[in-house]
Amino acid sequence: MASKEPKGRKPRKVERAAEVKGAYVTALVEAGLAPDLIEKARRDVVKEKYLTPFRVAQKYSIKVSAARRLLKILADEGVITLYSSSRRIPIYVPKTG
């Protein structure tokens, strides 16, 4: 029996941390989220009682879909916590402590 790898495929290379970080920043810019917008949101989020995509979109004058991505990024970083999950309206609260 032959090996299980498909023909013509190269083995994966291990990426360096700098390349991954560069790809992350590039993905944010391609998603329509500027790094300075994300920094501003990090500072302002702790002052809010709760966050929804619509409130964030109104505050920063961005689309609701971009606000959803922004909230997901902040949740992945640990700045905010998902309080109530819904397909239409996720509600986030700032992390305390």
C-alpha positions in Angstrom: 0.0 0.0 0.0 1.1 3.5 -0.7 1.3 6.3 1.8 -1.9 8.1 2.7 -0.7 11.6 1.5 -2.3 12.8 -1.7 0.0 13.2 -4.7 1.4 16.7 -5.4 0.9 18.0 -1.8 3.8 19.5 0.1 4.1 18.9 3.8 3.0 21.8 6.0 5.7 24.2 7.3 5.7 25.5 10.8 5.0 29.3 10.7 7.0 31.7 12.8 5.2 33.9 15.3 6.0 37.1 13.4 4.4 35.7 10.2 1.3 34.7 12.2 1.0 38.1 13.8 1.4 39.8 10.4 -1.3 37.6 9.0 -3.6 38.5 11.9 -3.1 42.2 11.3 -3.7 41.7 7.6 -6.9 39.8 8.3 -8.2 42.6 10.5 -7.5 45.2 7.8 -9.1 43.0 5.2 -12.2 42.6 7.5 -12.6 46.4 7.5 -11.4 46.9 11.0 -8.5 49.3 11.5 -6.1 48.5 14.3 -6.7 52.0 15.8 -10.5 51.2 15.9 -9.8 48.0 17.8 -7.6 49.9 20.3 -10.2 52.6 20.8 -12.9 49.9 21.3 -10.7 48.2 24.0 -10.5 51.4 26.0 -14.2 52.4 25.6 -15.7 48.9 26.2 -15.0 48.9 29.9 -17.2 51.9 30.4 -20.3 50.3 28.9 -22.9 48.3 30.8 -23.6 45.9 28.0 -22.7 45.7 24.3 -24.7 44.6 21.2 -23.6 44.7 17.6 -26.1 47.5 16.9 -24.9 49.7 19.8 -21.3 49.3 18.7 -22.2 50.0 15.1 -23.9 53.2 16.1 -21.1 54.3 18.4 -18.3 53.8 15.9 -20.2 54.5 12.7 -19.5 51.1 11.2 -21.6 48.4 9.7 -23.4 45.9 12.0 -21.4 43.0 10.4 -18.1 44.8 11.2 -19.4 45.4 14.7 -20.1 41.7 15.1 -16.5 40.9 14.0 -15.1 43.6 16.4 -17.0 42.1 19.4 -15.9 38.6 18.5 -12.2 39.8 18.4 -12.6 41.5 21.8 -14.2 38.4 23.2 -11.4 36.2 21.9 -8.9 38.6 23.5 -10.7 38.3 26.8 -11.8 42.0 27.1 -15.5 41.2 27.1 -17.6 38.1 27.9 -20.5 36.7 26.0 -23.5 37.1 28.3 -26.3 35.8 26.1 -25.9 33.9 22.9 -28.4 34.3 20.2 -28.1 33.9 16.4 -29.5 37.4 15.9 -28.4 39.4 18.9 -25.4 38.4 20.9 -25.1 40.4 24.1 -21.6 41.0 25.6 -20.6 42.5 29.0 -17.2 43.9 30.0 -15.0 41.6 32.0 -14.9 42.6 35.6 -11.8 42.3 37.8 
